Amino acid sequence: MWGLWWVWVALALGLAILEVLLPVFVFLGFALGAGVTGLILLIGGGPALWMAASLPRLLVVFAVISVVAWILLRWAVGVRKGQIKVWDRDINED
């Protein structure tokens, strides 16, 4: 089942939807990793490597692509200087 390309694309779509619904910045890297893994399976990615696409190989590819995607996304749209607001006083003190 994990060797089918559409399973990885469906996982990518689910993770992308989860990224939109939850206020975190984690699932987008995983969604990109799953999507690229699905595209590699769809294209073929080299007959010697992907003819026997085992789950451990696919998980390693997914993990590497996800980490690289997360690092690139964090670098591109991560926390900017001055983005965090620190409150000095409470509005209820008056």
N, C-alpha and C positions, 0 to 999 in steps of 0.2 A: 504494500500500500504506500509506503513512504517513498518508493521509487517513481511514483506517478507525479508528473509535473503539476497537474491541477490541484493536488493536495497541498503543495507548497504555496501555490498562488492563492488558494482559498485561505490558508493560514495567514498569508501576508495581508489579505483583505480584512480578515478578522482582527489582526493586530493593528492595522491602520484605523479601523473603526474604534477599537478600544483606545487608541491614542487620542482620538477626537473626543471621546466621551469622558475620559479620566484626565484630570489636570496634572499629568506627569510628562516627563520628557524621556521616557525609556522605550516605549513600545515602537516608536518610529524606526529606530535602528534595527530592531528585530523584524519589523515588517519589511524593511528594505532587504535584510538578509534572507528572509524567506522568499521574497519575490525574485531576487537574483538567483537563488538556488533553484527555484522553479523554472526560471528562464534557461539556466544551464542544463537542466534535465530536458527541457523542451528542445533545445538546439542539439543536444547530444553531448557536447563538452569533451569530445575525444573518446573514441570507441574503447580504447584499452582501459581508461579510468572509469567510465560510466556504464559499461555493459553490465557489470555486476554492481550496480549502485546499492551498496549495503547501507544500512541505517547508521552505523558508526561513521562511515565516510561522509555521508550527507550531513550528519550533525557537526562534524568538524568543519566542513565547508560553510555551513550555516553560521556556526559560531565565529569563524574568522571574518566572514563578510559582515556579520552583525556588529562586531567590535569595531571594524574599520569604518563602517557606516556611522556608528554612534560617535566615534571620535571626530570624524569629518563634520557631522551635524553639530556637535558640541563646539567645534572650532568656528563653524560658519554662523550659527545662530545662538550661541551659548550666552552665558551671563556677561553682560556688558558692564563697564565701570560706571557706577552711579545708578545702577538699575534697582538696587535694594534701598528701600526707604526705612530709615530708623526714626522712630517717633520719640521726641524728647519729653513731651508732656501729654497727658491724657485730656481729652476734650471734656470729660466729666468732672474735672477738677475745679471748674469755675463756679 
